[in-house]
Amino acid sequence: MSNDTFYKDHWVEIEADRLDRYEAQFVWGPRGNRLLEPAAIAAGQTVADYGCGPGYLSVELARRVGTAGQVQAFDINADFVKRTRDRVAAEGLSERVTVTHLQGDMLPLGDDSLDRLVIKNVMVYVDDPLASFREFLRVVKPGGKVHAIDSDFYMAAFDPIDVADWRAVLDAGIHAFRTPAIGRKMYGIAMQAGFTDVAVEVIAAPDTSGRMLNFIKNMAGYAREGGGHDEAIVSRVVDAASKAVADGTFFALNPQFLVTATV
Ligand SMILES: C[S@@+](CC[C@H](N)C(=O)[O-])C[C@H]1O[C@@H](n2cnc3c(N)ncnc32)[C@H](O)[C@@H]1O
């Protein structure tokens, strides 16, 4: 994979162990309710889940829109498309969820066809965030909402990982993200795209259970694939985080930026 397009290629082709880590990482839980709240998802709506991953969010959205609603789920990874279809079917929700394997950045949807578009932890990977927001403005109907949730990877903090060590791993693996500081940028990008009513919230919920260890391991993998890393530092980071999770001293904070743009 080329470092220039790694941010996308590493999603189109995912190694089996990383796929399994995502299954564990993105399970829907009570934390998710707070992240979704500003989207005001309600019964009867047609909602897109852009970059659906393993499909937990699609299932949650399908429950919320009820029998009169519809969910349109999209992803660029074929395994995630299959996993989402399987997960939706296992929950008995296939009739209200359509899962599409997305080939580009434009959506195969007509103008004004959605009440809501939810994009969670995907804006950081899209080719052109401004073009994506413009596309969202096209497909969401007047009065509808685009709800984007994402990290800002320069604001994530971990302990007891050495600050300089973490920064070295982040720098070595940064090619895994198209726009690593997307969190702070989404408000301005949404305004630039033509939205006029844009609300922003930041939710910073500490993780002391070790959930973020999967993210640290993924970053170590990206750093190693980039080839410009220092193996001693990468190993030290993974070892320090793993040991802290095992002995109960792990602390991580990865603020989530919630940008809700009303059409
Ligand atoms: C970090 S996961 C988030 C999954 C899901 N939204 C969630 O929060 O559970 C990122 C997902 O976005 C998908 N993705 C990455 N780039 C994309 C793009 N340009 N268009 C659509 N999906 C993309 C990946 O395949 C992956 O499933």
PDBQT file of the ligand as one rigid body, heavy atoms in Angstrom, charges set to zero:
ROOT
HETATM    1  C1  LIG A 301     -13.449   3.688  12.554  1.00  0.00    +0.000 C 
HETATM    2  S1  LIG A 301     -14.605   2.783  11.614  1.00  0.00    +0.000 S 
HETATM    3  C2  LIG A 301     -16.159   3.397  12.210  1.00  0.00    +0.000 C 
HETATM    4  C3  LIG A 301     -17.296   2.439  11.996  1.00  0.00    +0.000 C 
HETATM    5  C4  LIG A 301     -18.680   2.915  12.439  1.00  0.00    +0.000 C 
HETATM    6  N1  LIG A 301     -19.047   4.179  11.866  1.00  0.00    +0.000 N 
HETATM    7  C5  LIG A 301     -18.798   2.979  13.933  1.00  0.00    +0.000 C 
HETATM    8  O1  LIG A 301     -18.594   4.037  14.508  1.00  0.00    +0.000 OA
HETATM    9  O2  LIG A 301     -19.041   1.922  14.502  1.00  0.00    +0.000 OA
HETATM   10  C6  LIG A 301     -14.439   3.573  10.043  1.00  0.00    +0.000 C 
HETATM   11  C7  LIG A 301     -15.310   2.980   8.961  1.00  0.00    +0.000 C 
HETATM   12  O3  LIG A 301     -15.363   3.879   7.861  1.00  0.00    +0.000 OA
HETATM   13  C8  LIG A 301     -15.185   3.171   6.646  1.00  0.00    +0.000 C 
HETATM   14  N2  LIG A 301     -14.621   4.126   5.683  1.00  0.00    +0.000 N 
HETATM   15  C9  LIG A 301     -13.376   4.604   5.619  1.00  0.00    +0.000 A 
HETATM   16  N3  LIG A 301     -13.251   5.484   4.608  1.00  0.00    +0.000 NA
HETATM   17  C10 LIG A 301     -14.469   5.579   4.038  1.00  0.00    +0.000 A 
HETATM   18  C11 LIG A 301     -15.000   6.325   2.938  1.00  0.00    +0.000 A 
HETATM   19  N4  LIG A 301     -14.226   7.145   2.218  1.00  0.00    +0.000 N 
HETATM   20  N5  LIG A 301     -16.296   6.166   2.614  1.00  0.00    +0.000 NA
HETATM   21  C12 LIG A 301     -17.083   5.326   3.337  1.00  0.00    +0.000 A 
HETATM   22  N6  LIG A 301     -16.644   4.581   4.368  1.00  0.00    +0.000 NA
HETATM   23  C13 LIG A 301     -15.357   4.707   4.725  1.00  0.00    +0.000 A 
HETATM   24  C14 LIG A 301     -14.276   2.023   7.022  1.00  0.00    +0.000 C 
HETATM   25  O4  LIG A 301     -14.328   0.960   6.101  1.00  0.00    +0.000 OA
HETATM   26  C15 LIG A 301     -14.799   1.672   8.404  1.00  0.00    +0.000 C 
HETATM   27  O5  LIG A 301     -15.852   0.768   8.352  1.00  0.00    +0.000 OA
ENDROOT
TORSDOF 0
